[in-house]
Every structure is written in C-alpha cells, then in structure tokens.
Amino acid sequence: MTVYNERLAKSHDDILEAIADALDIPPSKFEEAKSRYEAIGNWLDRPESSIAQFEPSISPQGSFLLGTVTRPFNDNEEYDVDLVCRLLATKADFTQKSLKEAVGREVALYARAHGMAGPEEHRRCWRLNYAAGAQFHMDVLPALPDAQRYQARLILEGYSTLAKDDTLSGQAIAITDNSLPQYDRPTEDWPQSNPTGYAAWFRSRMRVRLTEAKRALAKRERITASVDEIPDYKVKTPLQRAIQLLKRHRDCMFTDDAEYKPISIIITTLAAHAYNEELTISAALQSILTGMDRFIEDRGGVAWVANPVNPAENFADKWAEEPKKRENFYRWLDQARQDFALYLRASTFDKMPELLREHLDTKLVDSTMSAALPVSSLAAPAIASRPSNADDMTRAERAVELINQAGPQSKPWAKL
C-alpha cells in the first residue's frame, strides 16, 4: 500500500493546485520584473528627468496586477509586463502625442544607460525589451489622471452609484493612442482606462478567500505583519488559480488560431462574476464554467461583456464585426466544461483525461503529476466522495440543468 506524505497529492484539488502553481510565474521571476519596473520608475522620477516636475510613477496593470499571470509555453517566449506611467499633469500640459514622446524620451535614455535597445513604439505604449535571459518585456503606457471626466461620463450613462464609489472610479486615467485623429491636437477627448478600479473590483470578488490566504501565509511563515500589510501577490485564491488554468486551456486549444482566441479580459471578467468565494479550485471551476456565460448580456441584439467599472464599455465589442471570436468563445467554453467535468467527476484523481491533458499542455501536466503523485499510486477517493465537495458537485450539476432549461441570461446593471 502506498504511503502518502504531505507533499504528495491526495485529491483532484491537489493536482489542480500543483498544475496552476507550475503555470504561475516563479517568485524569483516576479521579483525580478518588479525590481526592473521599479527601477524604471526611479529613473523617470530622478532629478535630471525632463518629466520629474510631474512626479511620474510606474505601476503594473493586467495579469501582473490581478495575479493571473501564466508562464510562456517555452523559454523562447516572454512574459508581457503591462505598466502604467502616470504623470501628475493635465491635458493643458500635453497632447497625447507630446505626452507619449516625453515618456518615450526618458524610457529611451534609460535603455541607453543600461545597454539596452531603444524602446519600440506601439499604438498606445512603448515596449522595452530586455536581454533574452530575462524572458520578459515591458509595455509602458503613458497616462494622466482623469477621474473627474471618467466619473462624469459614468453619470451621463446612468451609473451614478459607480461614479460615486471612489475605490472603483477614483483612479481612472487618460491614455495615448496614436491611431486617433485627435492624437496630436489639444483636446479633452482622450481615451480612458481604469486598471486600478478594475483590480479593486476583481479583489472584491474574492475578498474572503484573499484574506484567508494571507492569514494562512502569516501563520505558516510566522509573519508578524498584519494581514493588510501582506502584498496580494504573495498568495493565490481559488479564483486566480481557476483563471490561470482556464487561460492555459484556452492557449492550448487555440495554438493554431491565436488571433481569434477568447481574450483574457473576457475570461477573467466572466469568471470573477461567476465565482462565489468557493473554498477550492475544483468548486471554483465548477461554478465558473457552469455560470460564466450567464453574465453575457444581450443589449439590443449585441452580445455585451460589460467592463464592471465602466458598464458602457463592451469587452466583447469585436464579436459583432468578427463573429468567429464569438463562436470561438462558446466553442472554448463548451470544451472546457467537458474537459474539466470528465476529470472532476472521475472516481480517481491520478489519471487525467487525454483531452484535458492536451489542453493544459501535455508536457507540463505529465511533469507536474509525476512530481505530485507517488511512484505507485492507488486509486484514491474521488473528490465527489468527500461530503463538503459532494455538495459543490450537486450544486454545479443542478446549475447546469437550470442553464439548459433557461438558456443564457444577462446581468442587468443597476442605473441609480
């Protein structure tokens, strides 16, 4: 009889946790990226900087901010580190073009001072490429504070409650886009973004589990700091792990059709809506995969995945003009439901169905399971045989029945 030790998997959740952990950016790589972008921020704010008077600051956005980064397929691919370079200035000080050029000059000087190639200009940002060994590049997005105009637009659209919530709307920014006709003209009409507000909303969807994870970390490592002082990136919740697994499933499924694969912001938003503070990755996946499409609205015949901090913005705006993207989203969702259900409802956890294995990256799954399982593993109790998870499975199956009966439902936004 096999004897399990604490480091060996004992359930479906242990396997999924191990795979998600293998998908995550290694702590050393995260710290390296963090130190690099902090160095850029220090450079931009140095006394000699031509933009120092505007107190420039650098902060992450996207998956680095949300804790849902997935590592590249191989060492030839890079992490995409998305950054915001925020200047305390107004649109009277800059046009979009002059702001982008001002930030670009300083980023170029930083690159030269550190023996790097000059930054590449993209539509909205500057891309700074590091040496191959670093395995990441940084996209620096120039921005100005723009909360007042952002909140005014929310009120105009009927979302006054959201506009009054400073946590969700008070850190909105104006950004640059060289494809717009007003790019080089003085105007108040700049594109807007709100990565900090989105991150606050995302954290609110997992607040209980995030706090519990920090408490567990503090107890495990005997950290004396308060829970609030522990950085979010030090821990992972079932929601974040589930999103990492779903993003890798998506990547593997669309390796030959990357242009039309479901985009991460749609998967992340719908997953966060469908998540209900489940305790485990398996329960989180069940709720998310069962219910995520119920948060796709139908607005006058247009499929709408609302930005939760600006519901007038549609993350699925490309679906109408490129219907293949909509078709691929539903094709991916159907496949993910089948793949994960086959595994989670299996009587043992030490064998992964072939399609799920392929859609999570065969090499990664095999190496992870080899490390997580004993050399000679016996059939172990299925996750559904444990009382706490049996309830989750029953709820998930009932939810599937309800979806099949009722069809997709939209989530009406309160306009108060």
N, C-alpha and C positions, 0 to 999 in steps of 0.2 A: 504493500500500500504506500502511495506517495505521501510524504510528509511535506506540507506547505510551510514556508516561512513567511515572515511579514512582508518580504519584498516580492513574493510571487502572487500572481493574480488569483483571486478566488471567486470572481463574478464577471459578468458582462461589463459592469461598470469599471472594474479594474482594467480590463483590456482597453476599453474606450478611453479611459483616462491616460493610459500608457501611450496610446496612439496619438491622442491630442497633445500630450507632452512632447512626443517626438516631432510633431508638426510645429510646435511653438519655436519662436526664436530663442536660441540658447541665451541664458542670462549674461554670459560674457559678451556676446554679440550685441545684446540690447544695451548693456552698459557702454560698450564702445561707440555705438551710434549716438547714445545720449551725450557722451562726452564730446563727440565731434560737433553735434549741433549746438551744444552749449558754448563750444569754442568759437563757432561762427557768430553766435550772439554777442560774445565778449568782444570779438573783432569789430562788429558793426557799431558797438557802443563805446569803442576806445576813443580817447580824446581827439586823436587825429582824424577820426572818421568824418567824412563830409556830411553824414546824416546824424551825427551824435546829438545835435541840438533837439532832435525829435525822439530821443530816448528809444531807439529801436530795441525790440525784444523778439526772441525766437521761441516758438512753441510748436509741439507736434500736433498733427491732426490725423484723421483717418484711422487706420487699423492700429497704428502705434499708440494713439491716444486711447482707443477703445479696448486695447488688449486682445485683439483678434488677429494678430499677425500670423501668417503661415509661412513656413520656410520655403525657399525655392525648391524646385524638383531636384536640381543638381547644383554643383559648385560653379557652373558656368553662368547661372542665373543670379540675379541680385535682389536684395530687399529694396523696396521702394519706400523711402522715408519721406513722408509728406510734412512740410513745415510751413508755418505762417510767420512772416516777418512783418510785425506790426509797428508802425511808426505813429507816435502821438502827434499827428498833424491833421489838417483839414483839406478839403478839396479846393480851398482857396490857395493852398500852398503848392499843390501838384495837379497835373493832369494824370490820367492813367499812365500815359507814355513816360512822362518825366519821373513819376514815382518808380516805375519799373526800371528805368535807366539809372536812377540814383542808387537803388538797391543793387542793380546789376554791376555797377562800377565797383562797389565795395566788395561784393562777392568775388569779382574778378581779381581784385587786389589780394584778397585772402588766398585765392587759389595760387596766384603767383608767389606769394610769400611762403607758401607751403609746398612749392614744387609740383603743383597740380596743373592739369589742363584747364583752360578757361571754361567758364560755365556755358552751357548750351541754352539758347533762348527757346522756350516753348510758348504756347499761346498765352498761358496765364502766369507761368513761373520761370525761374532759372534752375536748370539742372546742374548740380555739382557732382562730377564723377570722381570717385576715389580709386586708388590702386586696386588691382584685381583681388588682392588678398583680403581687402576689407569686405567685399561681397555686398556692398550696398551703394546706392546713390541717393542724393538728397535733392528734393524739389522744393525750392524756396519761393513761396508765394508772397509778393509784396501786398500790403494791406494797410488800411486806415480804419480807425474806429468809426462805426456808422450805426450805432444802436438807435439813435433818435429817429432816423429815417426808416430803419427797419421796423421799429415799433409803430410808426405812423402808417406804414403800408399794411401791417397786420390789422390795425384798427379799421383801415379803409376796406379791407377784405372781410371784416366782420369778426375778427379774432381778438377782441379787446382783452379778454381774460389772459390769453397768452402774451399779449403785448405788455400787460402789467406785471408779469412774472419776470423779474429781473434776472433770475437764475437761468431762464430759458431764452431770453431775448436781449439781455443787457450787454452781451459781449459780441454782438453782430459786427461784421466788418464789411468794408467796401474793398473790392479786389480789382485786379487789372485783367484785361482781355484784349490782345492786340488784333482780334478779328472784328471788333466792333467799330462802327463808323465814327463814334464819338471818342475813340481811343486817345487821340492827340488834341482834343478840344477841352477847354474849361467847361465843366458841366457838373451838375449834381447827380446826373444819371449814370451811376456806376453799377456794375454787377455786385451782388451781395452774397455773403456766405455767413454761416454761423456754426463753425465746428465746435466751439466751446459749449454752446447751447445744446447742440445735438448730443455731445458727450454727457452733459448733465442729464438729459432725458434718458439716455441709454443706461446710465448708472441708476437712475430711479427705477428702472425695470428689474434691477437685481440688487436693490439696496440691502435687503435682509441677508442674502447669501454672501454679498461682498463683506458686510460687517462680520458675519460668522467666520468667513475665511480668514479675515485679518486677526480675529480673536484666536483662532486655532493656530495661526502662524506665530503670534506673540507667545502663546503658551508653549508651543513646540520648541521654539528657539529662545525662550525666556527673554523676550524683548520687553524692556521696561517702558517703552514709549506707549502713549495711548493709541487706541485703535485709529483715531482720526489722523495720527501722525504717520502711520504706515502707508507708504505710497501704494496706489491702486495696482501698479504693475508688478508688485511683489506676490500677488495672489491671483487665482483664477476661479471664476464661478462656473456652475454648470451651463449657464447661458453662453459665456465666452467659449468654453470648450466645445459646445454643440455647434456654434457658428464656425469655429475652426475646422471641425470635421465636415460640415456641410460645404464650406468653401473648397476644401480639398476634393471632396466628392465631385463638385461642380467642375473644378480644374481638370480632373482626370477624365471626366465624361466628355469634355469639350476640348481635348488637346488638339484636335484637328479642325476646330471651328471656334477659335478663341474670340474672334471678332463678334460673334453672336451669342456668346455665353451669357447667362444671367449675371448681372453686375453685383458686386459685393454690397453696395449700399442698399439694394432692394432686399437681398437675402438677410442682411443684418437688421434692417428696419422691421421686416415682417416677422423675423424670428423673435426680436425683442417684444413686439406686440403680443405674440402668441405664448411667450414664456410666462409662467405663473409662479415664479420662485420655487420651482421644483428642486428637491434636495440632490438629485443625482443626474448624471449626464443622460442616462437611458430615459428617465422620466422627462427630462427637458426635451430630448429629441422627439419623444412620442407626442408631447403637447405641441411642439413647434411644427413638426411635419403634418400633424393632424389639422392644425388650425391656421397656419400662416396665410393661406390664400383667402381666408375669410376677411382679411384686412385689406384686400384689394378692392377699392371702391369702383362703382360704375357711375361716373359723372356725365350724364347725358350721352351715354354710349361710349365714353372714353375710359379705358382702364386707368385707374389713378392710385399710385402708391404715394401717399402724401408724406412730405417731409414733416415729421412730428413737431418741429419748431417753426415751420412755415407751411401750413397745410395747403396754401395756394400753389406751392411748388410740387410738381409731379416727378418723382424719381423715375417713373416709367414713361416719360414723355416721348421716348424713341419708339415705343411699341406701335404707335399708330402709323408712323412712316416706315418702320421696318418691322412688319408683323412677324418675321422669323424670330425676333428677340422675344416676343410674347410667347410664341409657340415653343421655343426652347426652354423658357422658364417653366412652363407647365409640363413639358416632357421631362425636364430635370426633376421637378417636384414629384411626379409620379414614380420615376425611377428610384429616387431617394427613399420614398415611402416603402417601396417594395424591398429595396436592399436592406435597410435597417430593420424592417419588420421581420424579415426572414432570420436575421441574426438574433434579435432581441426575444423572439418567440421560440427560439430553438431550445431544446432540452439541455444543451451544454454550451458553455461559453468558449471552449478551447478550439473550436473549429469555426472559421468564418466562411460564409457563403462565397462562392467564387466571384460573383459579380461585385459584391461589396468589397472584397479583397482587391479587385482590379480598380474599383472606383475610389479607393483610398490610397492607391499606389502599392502595388504588389510587393515591391522590394521593402518599402517602409513597414508594411504590415507584417511581413514574414520576419524581419529582423526584430521588430518590437515584440511580437508574440514569442519568438524564441527566447528573448531575454525575460519575458514576464511569466512564462509557463515552465513548470518542472520538466525535466527531460522525459519522464514517463508520466504523463498526466492521465488521471482517471476522469471519467465523466463526473462533472460536478453539478450540483443543483442549479437548475435554471433560475434566472433572475425572477421569473414569474412565480416560482415556488416559494419565494420569501414573502411573508404576509404584507409588508409595507409596500413592496413593489407590485404585488398582485393587484392591489387597489389601483395603482397607477395604470397597470395594463388594462384593467377593466374600464377605467375612465377613458383611456385612449381609444379602446375598441368601440365604446359607446359613442364617443365623439365622431369617429369615422362613420358610424351608422347615421348620425344626425346630419353630417355633411352630405352623405349620399342622398338623404331624404330631402334636405333643404336647398342644397346647392350653395355656391359661394355667396357670401353676404358681405356687404360693405359696412365699414365702421363710420357712422355719421360723426362729424366733428361738431362740437358744441360751439355755436356762434353767440357768445354772450357779451 
